Amino acid sequence: MSKIRLGARNAHYYRRRYGLVIMLALLVSLSVLSLLTGSKFIPPTDVWGALMGQSDSSDSLIITSLRVPRTLAAILSGMALGGAGALIQALARNPLADPGILGVNAGASLAIVVGMTLFGFDSPIDWLSAACLGALAASLLVWGIGVLPSGRIDPIRLTLAGIALSAVLSGITSSIALLNPLSFDQLRFWLAGTLDIRSIRPIYFLSPAIVIGVAISLTIANTLNMLNLGEELASALGTKVLLSRIAALFSVMLLCGAATALVGPIGFVGLIVPHIARLWCGQDQRWIQVYVLLLGPVLLLSADIIGRLIVPGELRASVVTAFIGAPVLIYLVRKL
């Protein structure tokens, strides 16, 4: 009997390891395909020459100024949204939790729009600061509504509060943008969620926040396993529950704030990716937090490539993820 259990554990362990290799290979392949895909066909040799700095043609400018920032934005924002989704679902113990559904992205978006229209924010650092404050405020508000008087979290109240807050904040954001025509022209593509990044500069400024948020999520992964056992048992085992929650919330703030500042509000990535990770590697948060860092970019790159191929011009990645995520959300709601 013990040999059977040991064999099952080994099989599960190797499944997780091989899954990481597959996801990494898929991520590399999609990144290459993203560099090759566009309205204009550029031979792979010319793409390689542009990446190596061996060409200064117009095709080289397309690669370095458009496709490279776009690909990096998809990778970084996918990691951020996937990691934030996994953290929120673990904290709330709610499979429907997601930065978009719980209003975190809406709070970050509103803060950026207010900063741009009222205070003239025009740099990535300004956008990141505003987005983090907005994400934190929205998280605390939803969390306060979703927590019962006894101190326990009610998943249904948390989800409903997030959906309501997201609708209100999104309406306010659209109203502010529409009242200022100049700002609206600047914000309309960003508000739709876009990977059409035309400069590497925002990535330089925003990527450290994502790296720090990812590092925190990996550091507290085992603590999240303890919290899944229940707060009382976790405390009895020596887990600092309050400190763990604060660290997780800070990580979510950084990840959602940076991703929203970089590509705008893109939904459903944080909802879908953790579920795929759990289906493949089980409930261990140490593996889930690693898997989502690969699955998030894979999903977002796939959505971006599909959007570039199926519609003349371009279909926003946020629209493609919505087409994928809406049926998944309906399925999860019916399953619960």
N, C-alpha and C positions, 0 to 999 in steps of 0.2 A: 504493500500500500504506500509506504514511504517512497519507494522507487518511482511509483506512478506519479505521486505529487511532485517529486523532484524533477521528473521528466517534463511535467506540465509547466513548472516554473522556468526551466531552462528554455522550453519552446517559446514561452511568453517573452522571456528576456531577449532571445535572438530575434523574435518578431519585431520587438521595439528597435533593436539596433539596426536590423536590415531596413526597417521602415525609414529610419533617419537617413540612411544612405540613399534610398530611393527618392525621398523628398529633396535631399540636397542636389541629386542629379537632375531632378525635375526643375528645381529652382534655377540651376545654371542653364539648362536648356531653354527655359522660358525667358531668361534674361538675354540670352543670345538672340532668340527669336524676336524679342522686343526691339533690339537694336537693328534687326534686319527688316522689320515691318514698318510700313508707312505708305503715304500717298505716292511717294516716288521710290522706285526700285533702285537700290544701291548694291552693287556686287559685294559679296562678303570680303573679297580682297581689299576693296576700297574702304569698307568699314574697319577692317583690321588696320589698314594704313592710317586712317583717321584717329583711331584709338592710340596708336603708337606715335602720333605726331609727325608722320611721314608725308602728310599731304596738307595743302592749304587751299583746296578747291572748295567750290560751293557745296559739294556733297560732304566734304569733311566738316564744314560748318553746320550742316544739318545734323550730323551725327553727334558732334561735341556740344552743340548749343541746344538741341531739341531732344534727341533720342536718349542720350546718356542721362541728362537730368530727369527725364521722364521715367526711365527705368529705375534709377536710384530712388526717386520719390515713391514709386510703387513698392519697392523692397522695404524702405524704411517705414512708410505709413502702414504697410501690411503687417510688419512686425509689431508696430505700436498698437494698432487696432486689435490684432489677434491677442497680444499679451494683455491688453486692458480688458478685453472680453473674458479671458480665462480668469483673471483676477476677480472681476466683478461677480462672475458666476460662482467662484469658490467662496467669496466672502458672503454673498447673499444666499448661497445654497439654493439657487434658483436657475434652472436651465434656460429660462426665458430672459435672463438678465443680459444686457448688452449696452455699450456706451451710447448707442443711438436711442434705443428703447427707453433707457432710464434717464434720458435728458442731459447726459454729460456732454455729448457733442453739441447739443443745442445751446447749452450754457456757454461753451467755448466760442461758438459761432457768434452769439449775441455780444459777448464781450469784445471780440475782434471788430465787429461792425460798429459798435459804439465807439471804440477807440479810434477807428479810421475816420468816422464821420464827424465826431465831436472834438476829438483831441489831435487829429492829424497823424495818427500812427502810420508810419510808412516803412518801417524796417522789420526784419524777421524777429529781432529781439523784442521789439514792442509787441508784435503779434503774439509771440510766445508768452510774454508776461500776461497780456490780456487774456489769452486763451486758457492759461493755467488758472488764473483767478476765476474766470467764468466756469471752468470745469469743476473747480473746488467748491464754489458756491452752489452749483446745481447738485453736486454729489451730496453735500451736507444737507441741503433742503430735502432731497428725495429720501436720504437716509433717515432724517428726523421724522418724516411722515410715515415711513415704512416700519419704524421700530415701535413695538407695542409698549404700553406702560411698564410691563414687567422687564423690559430691556431686550426681549427676544425680537428677532426679525420676522415679519410676516411677508412671505414672498409675494402674495397676491397684492397686498397693500403697496409693497415696494414697486411692483410692476405697474399698477394702475397710476400711482403717483408719478412715476417716470414718464409714462405715456402722456398724462395730462400736462405735466410741466414742459415736456418736449414740444407739445402742440402750442402752448402759450408762448414759449420763448421763440419758437420758429416764426410765429405770427408777428411778434414784436420785431424780430430781426428783419423780416420782409418789409414791414411797415417803415422802419427807419431807412432802409435802403431805397424804397420807392419815393420817400419824401425828399430825397437828395438825388437828383438825376445824375450828377457827376459821379457820385459815389456808386450809384446803381450800375453805371456802365463799367466801373472798375470791379464791382463785386458780383455781377450776375453769373459769370462763369464759375467763380470760386464758390458761390453759394450752392451751385448745383453739384459740387464735388467734382473736381477735375484733376487729372494727372498731367495736364498740359503745362508743365513747368518749363519755362524758357530761360532759366538761369540756374547756374550751380550754386549761386550765393546763398539762397535760403537753406539749401541742404547743408552747407558748411555751418551755418548758425544753429540750425534746429536739430541736427543729428546728435550732438552731445546730450541733449535732454532725453532723446529716445534711448541712447546707450545707457544713461544713468537709470532710467525707468526700467529697462530690461534687466540690468544688473540687480536692481532691488527685487524684481519679481522672481528671479532665479534664486536669490539669497533666501527669500522667505517661503520658497516652495514647500519645504518639509514642514514648516510651521502651519501652512494651509492644510496639510494632511492632518495635523493635530486638531485644528479647528473643525474639520469635518466630523470629528468624533463627538463634537459638542463642546460648548465653552467650559462647562464645569469640569468635564474629564480632561480637557486640554490644560486647564489651570492646574489641576491635580498632578498632571505629568510635567509641570514646570514651564508651560508655555505662557509667555507674557501676552495675553489676549489683546489688551488695549494697545500696546506697542506694535503688535503685529498688524492690527487694523489701521493704525496711523501710517505705518510703512506702506501697506498695500494701497491706501487711499492716496498717499503722496506719489506712488508709482503710477496709479491710474491718472492722476492729475497731469503728470509729466507726459505720459504716453498720449493721452487724448488731446492735451493742449498742443503738443508738438505736431501730431498728425493733422489736427484740424487747421492749425496755422499753415501747414505745408500744402495740403491738398483740399481743404474744405471739409464739410460734413459728408462722409461716406458711410452709409449704414450697412448693417447685416454682416460685415466681415467679422466683427467681434462676437456675433451670435453663432455663425456657422462653424467657424474654425475650431473652437473648443469642443464642439460635439464630434467633429471628425477625429480630433485627437483622442477623445475618450473612447470612441469606437475602436480605434486601432491599438491604443496602449493602456487602456483601463483607467482607473480612478486616481492613480498616483500623480499628484501635482508636480512632482519633480520631472516626470516625463512629459506631462501635458504642457508645462511651461516651456520646455524645449521644442516640442512639436509645433506649437502655435507660432513660434518664431520663424518656422519654415513654411507652414501651411498658409499663414496670412499673406506673405508675399506671393506665394504660388497662386492663391485665389485672385489677388488683385492684379497681378501680371496677366493671368488668363483672361480676366474681365476686360482689361485694357486692350489686349491683343484682339479679342473677339469684337470689341467695339470699333476697332480700327478696320476690321476686315468686312463685317457684315453690312455696314452702312456707308454709302458714299460720303466722304468727309470724315465724320467721327461720331460714334455714340459714346457718351460719357461712361466711364467705368462705374460710376455710382448707379447709373440706370441698369447696367448689366448685373451688378451685385443685387439690386432690388428685384430684378426678375428671378434671380436665383434664390434670394433670401426670403421673399414673401411666401412661396410654397413651403419652404422649410419651416418658417414660423407657424403657418397654418397646421402643418403636420405635428409640430411639437405641442401646440395648444390642444389639438384633438387627442394626442397621446396621453397628456397629463390628466 
